[in-house]
Amino acid sequence: MNKSNDVSSGVSLTMYEAVAVVRIDNPPLNLLTQDVRRALGDFFSDIAADGTARAVLLAPGEQHFCAGADMSEFPLRFDPEVARRHGENGHRMCLSLVRCALPVVAAIEGACMGGGLELALGCDFRVAAGSARLGLPEIRRGVWPGTGGMPLLARLVGDQRAKALVIGGDILDARDARELGLVDRLAETGNAEDVALVWARELAGKPARPLQAAKRLLDHAFVARLEAHLENELEAYVACYQTEDAREGNRAFFDKREPVWTHG
């Protein structure tokens, strides 16, 4: 271990040799606030230029990787201007992650939901522990994944399976996620970070310039498609949060009840 410090509010960084271990530090559920998204966007934009790291590990918290968005911020998006700023912030985080020159491995324990799964999908590789639960349940709240998760998911499992997961809002355990191709390796509960760190150190030990060039070339066409998708997604994201069903989904979440949709 070389050094440890805070990147920004809600995100921490530790260096293990040439691996930058970054984790959301917002217990207990490691929720994605707008500040956390901003900090992660800054990190993934800047890490390659620093020159110290040659690989990145996106690590879990004490119990959970990331349970998704902070629902306390959800009602703010009923204002279309706020919704636009939130969408832009999430898209910046997403693009900075997929454009990151360094290989990124996610270590998933516990909840990996909504925006948390979108974040994991943006990594190059994923290790899931037996405790992991993965899903995009936004449809249950009257919205849909708005941080690039749909094309990121489709890249891994195909369009039809992605459609079923997004529209169904189903939650998967680690083994089901592995069978679908959502995760690359499995680990025992509590051991995902150790397994992922070994993998990240192996990647960091490979020749940096050809590895980074190969990653950039392999991802080039997808990144172009993702950029075009996000331009369209932003307008739909803003509009989605202006619907009555989005408001009902928010009320139902805090009332701990099933929503009653009006389809408006």
NUKOLDO-107761 format. One record per atom (N, C-alpha, C): residue in one letter; y negated, z, x negated. Coordinates in pm, whole numbers, padded with zeros to 5 digits, always signed. Layout:
<atoms>
AYZX
...
</atoms>
This chain:
<atoms>
M+00120+00000-00086
M+00000+00000+00000
M-00124+00000-00089
N-00214-00095-00064
N-00332-00106-00148
N-00454-00040-00087
K-00476-00061+00041
K-00595-00002+00102
K-00578+00002+00253
S-00660+00087+00317
S-00658+00098+00462
S-00800+00120+00510
N-00840+00049+00614
N-00975+00068+00667
N-00983+00012+00808
D-01088+00050+00880
D-01113-00004+01013
D-01177-00141+01000
V-01124-00238+01074
V-01187-00368+01082
V-01307-00359+01176
S-01285-00299+01292
S-01392-00284+01390
S-01339-00192+01499
S-01417-00171+01603
S-01376-00080+01709
S-01245-00124+01772
G-01145-00036+01768
G-01019-00063+01832
G-00920-00143+01752
V-00951-00179+01630
V-00860-00257+01546
V-00861-00198+01406
S-00743-00182+01345
S-00737-00128+01210
S-00659-00223+01119
L-00686-00215+00990
L-00625-00302+00890
L-00570-00217+00777
T-00447-00249+00735
T-00386-00188+00618
T-00329-00300+00532
M-00349-00295+00402
M-00293-00393+00311
M-00166-00339+00247
Y-00056-00410+00260
Y+00068-00383+00189
Y+00091-00500+00095
E+00059-00479-00032
E+00066-00587-00129
E-00015-00705-00076
A+00049-00820-00053
A-00026-00938-00007
A-00017-00958+00144
V+00028-00856+00218
V+00039-00865+00363
V-00071-00781+00427
A-00151-00844+00511
A-00252-00773+00589
A-00187-00728+00719
V-00175-00597+00736
V-00117-00542+00858
V-00230-00501+00950
V-00245-00574+01058
V-00353-00547+01154
V-00290-00500+01284
R-00351-00399+01344
R-00297-00348+01470
R-00411-00308+01563
I-00388-00328+01691
I-00480-00276+01791
I-00465-00124+01791
D-00575-00056+01781
D-00575+00091+01774
D-00652+00144+01894
N-00591+00127+02012
N-00654+00167+02137
N-00549+00236+02225
P-00499+00353+02181
P-00389+00419+02250
P-00432+00468+02388
P-00333+00492+02477
P-00189+00484+02449
P-00128+00345+02470
L-00195+00258+02543
L-00137+00130+02580
L-00186+00014+02494
N-00279+00042+02401
N-00333-00062+02313
N-00392-00178+02394
L-00477-00144+02490
L-00533-00244+02579
L-00635-00332+02506
L-00645-00455+02554
L-00741-00551+02500
L-00874-00537+02573
T-00968-00469+02512
T-01105-00468+02562
T-01178-00588+02503
Q-01300-00612+02549
Q-01379-00721+02490
Q-01413-00691+02345
D-01433-00563+02312
D-01459-00527+02172
D-01338-00555+02085
V-01218-00525+02136
V-01097-00552+02059
V-01079-00702+02039
R-01100-00781+02144
R-01089-00927+02129
R-01188-00978+02024
R-01308-00926+02028
R-01410-00969+01932
R-01368-00934+01790
A-01316-00812+01772
A-01273-00768+01639
A-01157-00852+01588
L-01060-00883+01675
L-00949-00967+01634
L-00994-01108+01600
G-01088-01161+01678
G-01144-01293+01647
G-01209-01296+01511
D-01285-01191+01480
D-01348-01181+01348
D-01243-01175+01238
F-01142-01093+01260
F-01039-01075+01158
F-00969-01205+01126
F-00918-01274+01227
F-00842-01396+01202
F-00929-01510+01151
S-01057-01506+01181
S-01149-01606+01125
S-01174-01584+00977
D-01173-01456+00935
D-01218-01421+00800
D-01107-01395+00700
I-00985-01364+00746
I-00884-01310+00657
I-00844-01408+00547
A-00832-01537+00578
A-00789-01631+00475
A-00895-01647+00367
A-01022-01642+00406
A-01130-01660+00310
A-01139-01545+00212
D-01089-01428+00251
D-01095-01310+00163
D-01013-01331+00036
G-00901-01402+00048
G-00820-01434-00068
G-00723-01326-00111
T-00729-01208-00050
T-00640-01098-00089
T-00502-01113-00025
A-00499-01148+00103
A-00373-01157+00177
A-00317-01299+00172
R-00183-01307+00179
R-00116-01436+00190
R-00028-01444+00315
A-00023-01335+00391
A+00047-01332+00520
A-00012-01219+00602
V+00011-01225+00734
V-00043-01125+00826
V+00069-01072+00913
L+00070-00942+00933
L+00159-00878+01030
L+00073-00819+01140
L+00095-00864+01263
L+00028-00806+01380
L+00121-00699+01434
A+00085-00573+01409
A+00178-00461+01429
A+00153-00391+01562
P+00256-00320+01611
P+00240-00244+01735
P+00173-00110+01710
G+00135-00045+01819
G+00089+00093+01810
G+00208+00186+01807
E+00185+00311+01837
E+00291+00411+01828
E+00405+00381+01925
Q+00372+00329+02044
Q+00475+00301+02143
Q+00470+00158+02195
H+00352+00096+02197
H+00336-00033+02261
H+00263-00132+02170
F+00302-00258+02184
F+00231-00365+02115
F+00093-00384+02179
C+00092-00421+02305
C-00033-00434+02381
C+00004-00458+02527
A-00042-00369+02615
A-00008-00378+02757
A-00098-00475+02833
G-00188-00543+02762
G-00272-00643+02827
G-00418-00604+02832
A-00489-00666+02923
A-00633-00644+02935
A-00663-00504+02990
D-00778-00454+02954
D-00829-00328+03009
D-00878-00356+03151
M-00804-00305+03250
M-00836-00336+03389
M-00970-00278+03433
S-01024-00183+03357
S-01156-00131+03392
S-01265-00237+03374
E-01237-00339+03294
E-01332-00449+03274
E-01316-00560+03377
F-01205-00556+03452
F-01173-00662+03548
F-01285-00685+03649
P-01340-00581+03714
P-01442-00606+03816
P-01571-00667+03760
L-01597-00649+03632
L-01717-00708+03573
L-01717-00859+03584
R-01596-00918+03589
R-01583-01063+03592
R-01612-01121+03729
F-01635-01036+03827
F-01677-01089+03957
F-01818-01147+03947
D-01891-01113+03843
D-02017-01180+03808
D-01981-01302+03724
P-02012-01424+03769
P-01968-01544+03698
P-02019-01553+03555
E-02138-01502+03527
E-02190-01507+03391
E-02111-01415+03298
V-02074-01298+03350
V-01991-01207+03271
V-01853-01268+03252
A-01797-01326+03357
A-01666-01390+03346
A-01667-01498+03238
R-01774-01574+03232
R-01784-01679+03130
R-01787-01619+02990
R-01866-01513+02971
R-01872-01449+02839
R-01737-01392+02800
H-01669-01329+02896
H-01537-01273+02868
H-01438-01384+02832
G-01441-01493+02909
G-01353-01605+02879
G-01380-01665+02743
E-01505-01682+02710
E-01541-01738+02579
E-01495-01647+02466
N-01508-01517+02485
N-01465-01422+02383
N-01314-01428+02362
G-01239-01433+02473
G-01094-01444+02463
G-01051-01574+02398
H-01118-01683+02431
H-01084-01812+02373
H-01115-01816+02224
R-01223-01751+02184
R-01255-01745+02041
R-01145-01671+01966
M-01096-01559+02023
M-00986-01485+01962
M-00863-01572+01950
C-00828-01641+02058
C-00710-01726+02061
C-00718-01835+01954
L-00831-01905+01947
L-00845-02015+01852
L-00847-01965+01708
S-00911-01851+01683
S-00914-01800+01547
S-00774-01763+01501
L-00689-01718+01594
L-00552-01683+01560
L-00470-01808+01530
V-00473-01906+01618
V-00388-02024+01596
V-00440-02110+01481
R-00568-02099+01448
R-00622-02173+01334
R-00607-02098+01201
C-00563-01973+01206
C-00553-01892+01085
C-00465-01964+00982
A-00515-01978+00861
A-00442-02049+00756
A-00317-01975+00711
L-00315-01842+00728
L-00203-01762+00681
L-00094-01753+00787
P+00032-01742+00747
P+00138-01718+00845
P+00123-01580+00908
V+00143-01573+01039
V+00124-01449+01115
V+00253-01414+01187
V+00303-01292+01165
V+00423-01242+01230
V+00385-01126+01321
A+00428-01131+01446
A+00403-01022+01541
A+00526-00933+01550
A+00503-00801+01548
A+00610-00702+01566
A+00590-00636+01702
I+00683-00656+01793
I+00663-00616+01933
I+00751-00498+01968
E+00688-00389+02008
E+00755-00272+02064
E+00694-00244+02201
G+00773-00193+02293
G+00719-00150+02422
G+00655-00265+02499
A+00543-00234+02563
A+00476-00331+02650
A+00409-00441+02570
C+00438-00563+02610
C+00371-00683+02556
C+00342-00770+02677
M+00233-00737+02746
M+00205-00793+02878
M+00073-00868+02880
G+00065-00967+02967
G-00061-01035+02991
G-00125-01084+02863
G-00249-01038+02841
G-00321-01077+02720
G-00249-01035+02593
G-00169-00928+02599
G-00091-00889+02483
G+00014-00992+02448
L+00081-01047+02550
L+00178-01153+02523
L+00108-01280+02478
E-00007-01312+02537
E-00082-01429+02491
E-00115-01416+02342
L-00152-01295+02300
L-00181-01270+02159
L-00056-01293+02075
A+00058-01239+02118
A+00182-01258+02043
A+00223-01405+02037
L+00202-01477+02146
L+00237-01619+02150
L+00154-01702+02052
G+00035-01654+02021
G-00050-01726+01926
G-00008-01707+01782
C+00082-01612+01756
C+00132-01590+01620
C+00236-01697+01586
D+00267-01709+01458
D+00365-01808+01415
D+00507-01764+01447
F+00534-01634+01436
F+00668-01581+01456
F+00658-01445+01525
R+00768-01410+01597
R+00769-01286+01673
R+00902-01212+01652
V+00893-01083+01624
V+01009-00993+01618
V+00995-00894+01733
A+01097-00883+01817
A+01091-00792+01932
A+01198-00685+01921
A+01158-00561+01942
A+01251-00448+01943
A+01319-00437+02079
G+01426-00356+02081
G+01498-00337+02207
G+01412-00278+02316
S+01305-00207+02279
S+01216-00146+02378
S+01119-00245+02440
A+01111-00365+02385
A+01005-00459+02424
A+01023-00508+02567
R+00911-00521+02636
R+00906-00582+02768
R+00792-00683+02764
L+00825-00808+02795
L+00730-00917+02778
L+00709-00989+02910
G+00584-01022+02941
G+00559-01096+03063
G+00413-01129+03082
L+00389-01221+03173
L+00253-01260+03213
L+00241-01231+03362
P+00212-01106+03398
P+00213-01064+03538
P+00080-01085+03611
E-00012-01162+03553
E-00147-01173+03611
E-00147-01222+03755
I-00049-01305+03792
I-00044-01359+03928
I-00037-01246+04031
R+00019-01131+03991
R+00030-01016+04081
R-00105-00951+04107
R-00205-00988+04027
R-00340-00935+04043
R-00437-01042+04093
G-00382-01153+04138
G-00466-01256+04198
G-00535-01347+04098
V-00488-01344+03972
V-00546-01431+03869
V-00430-01494+03791
W-00458-01547+03672
W-00355-01610+03589
W-00393-01591+03443
P-00302-01617+03348
P-00333-01594+03206
P-00448-01683+03160
G-00556-01621+03113
G-00678-01696+03084
G-00719-01696+02939
T-00625-01668+02847
T-00660-01666+02705
T-00569-01762+02629
G-00548-01879+02687
G-00467-01981+02621
G-00318-01961+02634
G-00276-01862+02712
G-00135-01828+02719
G-00046-01936+02776
M-00098-02017+02869
M-00012-02117+02932
M+00033-02224+02834
P-00056-02289+02759
P-00008-02387+02660
P+00069-02322+02546
L+00032-02201+02506
L+00106-02131+02401
L+00249-02103+02445
L+00265-02062+02570
L+00398-02038+02625
L+00477-02167+02636
A+00415-02272+02688
A+00484-02400+02706
A+00529-02459+02573
R+00454-02434+02466
R+00493-02484+02334
R+00628-02426+02293
L+00656-02302+02333
L+00779-02236+02291
L+00895-02261+02386
V+00871-02262+02517
V+00982-02266+02612
V+00985-02392+02698
G+00885-02480+02684
G+00879-02600+02767
G+00797-02578+02893
D+00750-02688+02948
D+00659-02681+03062
D+00722-02615+03185
Q+00846-02650+03217
Q+00905-02601+03341
Q+00933-02451+03335
R+00985-02404+03223
R+01010-02261+03210
R+00878-02183+03205
A+00779-02241+03140
A+00648-02176+03137
A+00591-02163+03278
K+00604-02269+03355
K+00555-02265+03494
K+00625-02155+03572
A+00757-02143+03557
A+00832-02041+03630
A+00788-01901+03589
L+00763-01879+03460
L+00723-01746+03413
L+00583-01710+03459
V+00491-01806+03454
V+00352-01778+03493
V+00341-01757+03644
I+00402-01846+03721
I+00392-01835+03867
I+00477-01721+03921
G+00590-01693+03856
G+00675-01584+03900
G+00624-01447+03857
G+00553-01442+03743
G+00506-01313+03693
G+00617-01221+03649
D+00731-01278+03608
D+00848-01197+03575
D+00831-01125+03441
I+00899-01011+03429
I+00900-00933+03307
I+01037-00948+03241
L+01039-00978+03112
L+01162-01002+03037
L+01188-00889+02938
D+01316-00859+02915
D+01348-00770+02806
D+01361-00853+02678
A+01385-00786+02565
A+01383-00856+02437
A+01492-00962+02428
R+01612-00932+02477
R+01721-01028+02465
R+01697-01151+02551
D+01647-01133+02673
D+01615-01248+02757
D+01505-01331+02694
A+01406-01265+02635
A+01298-01336+02569
A+01350-01415+02449
R+01446-01358+02377
R+01506-01429+02263
R+01582-01551+02312
E+01656-01539+02420
E+01732-01652+02472
E+01642-01766+02516
L+01525-01731+02571
L+01430-01833+02615
L+01353-01896+02499
G+01354-01831+02383
G+01278-01881+02269
G+01141-01820+02255
L+01114-01714+02333
L+00985-01647+02322
L+00972-01567+02193
V+01084-01512+02146
V+01083-01437+02020
V+01186-01498+01926
D+01165-01475+01797
D+01249-01538+01694
D+01359-01446+01644
R+01332-01316+01635
R+01429-01220+01584
R+01423-01093+01667
L+01536-01023+01672
L+01545-00896+01742
L+01557-00781+01641
A+01516-00663+01684
A+01524-00544+01600
A+01560-00425+01688
E+01609-00320+01626
E+01634-00197+01699
E+01501-00134+01741
T+01504-00059+01851
T+01384+00009+01896
T+01327+00095+01783
G+01198+00082+01761
G+01130+00155+01655
G+01134+00087+01520
N+01202-00028+01510
N+01222-00093+01381
N+01157-00230+01372
A+01086-00273+01476
A+01029-00408+01475
A+00929-00427+01361
E+00846-00327+01337
E+00746-00342+01232
E+00812-00355+01094
D+00917-00277+01069
D+00985-00286+00939
D+01047-00424+00920
V+01115-00476+01023
V+01176-00608+01014
V+01069-00716+00994
A+00961-00704+01070
A+00854-00803+01060
A+00784-00796+00924
L+00771-00675+00869
L+00705-00661+00739
L+00788-00726+00630
V+00920-00710+00634
V+01006-00778+00537
V+00986-00929+00546
W+00982-00981+00668
W+00962-01124+00689
W+00825-01168+00636
A+00722-01091+00670
A+00587-01126+00625
A+00578-01124+00472
R+00644-01028+00408
R+00641-01022+00262
R+00714-01142+00202
E+00821-01187+00266
E+00889-01308+00221
E+00796-01429+00229
L+00724-01439+00338
L+00629-01549+00355
L+00518-01541+00252
A+00468-01419+00227
A+00361-01402+00130
A+00407-01439-00011
G+00539-01432-00037
G+00591-01464-00169
G+00611-01613-00192
K+00595-01694-00089
K+00609-01839-00105
K+00478-01898-00158
P+00483-02017-00218
P+00361-02077-00274
P+00257-02100-00164
A+00140-02041-00182
A+00042-02033-00074
A-00012-02169-00032
R-00048-02254-00126
R-00114-02379-00087
R-00022-02473-00010
P+00101-02499-00056
P+00187-02585+00026
P+00225-02521+00159
L+00245-02388+00161
L+00276-02322+00288
L+00162-02341+00388
Q+00041-02318+00344
Q-00074-02329+00433
Q-00097-02473+00477
A-00074-02568+00386
A-00089-02709+00422
A+00016-02750+00525
A+00140-02704+00505
A+00246-02736+00600
A+00215-02678+00738
K+00170-02554+00741
K+00136-02491+00869
K+00024-02570+00938
R-00079-02605+00864
R-00192-02678+00923
R-00147-02813+00979
L-00063-02884+00906
L-00019-03016+00951
L+00076-03005+01070
L+00165-02907+01067
L+00258-02888+01178
L+00184-02850+01307
D+00076-02775+01293
D+00002-02725+01410
D-00112-02817+01455
H-00140-02920+01378
H-00261-02999+01400
H-00269-03055+01543
A-00163-03121+01588
A-00167-03185+01720
A-00176-03080+01830
F-00103-02970+01814
F-00109-02866+01917
F-00247-02803+01925
V-00308-02775+01811
V-00440-02712+01812
V-00541-02802+01883
A-00532-02932+01862
A-00622-03025+01931
A-00600-03018+02082
R-00474-03013+02124
R-00446-03002+02268
R-00494-02869+02323
L-00476-02763+02246
L-00520-02630+02290
L-00672-02627+02308
E-00744-02684+02215
E-00891-02687+02226
E-00934-02758+02354
A-00871-02871+02385
A-00904-02944+02508
A-00867-02862+02631
H-00751-02796+02625
H-00709-02712+02738
H-00809-02600+02764
L-00855-02534+02658
L-00944-02420+02676
L-01078-02461+02736
E-01123-02581+02707
E-01247-02629+02769
E-01231-02635+02920
N-01117-02685+02968
N-01092-02690+03112
N-01061-02551+03168
E-00990-02471+03088
E-00949-02340+03135
E-01069-02250+03164
L-01173-02260+03084
L-01288-02171+03100
L-01350-02184+03238
E-01370-02306+03284
E-01430-02326+03417
E-01340-02270+03527
A-01210-02294+03514
A-01116-02242+03614
A-01108-02090+03609
Y-01121-02034+03489
Y-01119-01888+03470
Y-01235-01823+03544
V-01354-01878+03525
V-01473-01824+03592
V-01455-01832+03743
A-01410-01947+03792
A-01393-01965+03936
A-01287-01871+03994
C-01181-01847+03918
C-01072-01763+03967
C-01120-01622+03999
Y-01208-01569+03916
Y-01255-01432+03935
Y-01360-01420+04046
Q-01397-01532+04105
Q-01490-01526+04217
Q-01419-01529+04352
T-01285-01527+04350
T-01210-01536+04475
T-01187-01397+04536
E-01162-01396+04665
E-01132-01271+04734
E-00998-01213+04687
D-00902-01300+04656
D-00773-01250+04612
D-00783-01179+04477
A-00873-01222+04389
A-00894-01150+04263
A-00948-01010+04291
R-01038-01000+04385
R-01092-00869+04422
R-00984-00780+04483
E-00900-00840+04568
E-00792-00764+04630
E-00689-00721+04525
G-00660-00808+04431
G-00567-00771+04324
G-00617-00654+04244
N-00746-00650+04218
N-00806-00539+04145
N-00799-00410+04227
R-00834-00418+04355
R-00828-00299+04440
R-00686-00244+04448
A-00590-00335+04466
A-00452-00292+04480
A-00401-00224+04353
F-00443-00273+04238
F-00400-00213+04111
F-00445-00068+04103
F-00570-00043+04135
F-00622+00094+04123
F-00577+00183+04238
D-00544+00120+04353
D-00491+00198+04466
D-00341+00222+04453
K-00278+00157+04352
K-00133+00169+04330
K-00054+00126+04454
R-00087+00007+04503
R-00019-00047+04620
R+00002-00198+04600
E+00081-00256+04688
E+00099-00400+04684
E-00025-00468+04744
P-00072-00577+04682
P-00188-00646+04738
P-00156-00719+04867
V-00257-00735+04949
V-00246-00813+05073
V-00334-00938+05055
W-00271-01051+05031
W-00347-01171+04997
W-00404-01237+05122
T-00527-01284+05109
T-00590-01363+05214
T-00594-01510+05178
H-00557-01542+05054
H-00552-01678+05004
H-00690-01742+05000
G-00789-01656+04982
G-00925-01707+04974
G-00996-01657+04850
</atoms>
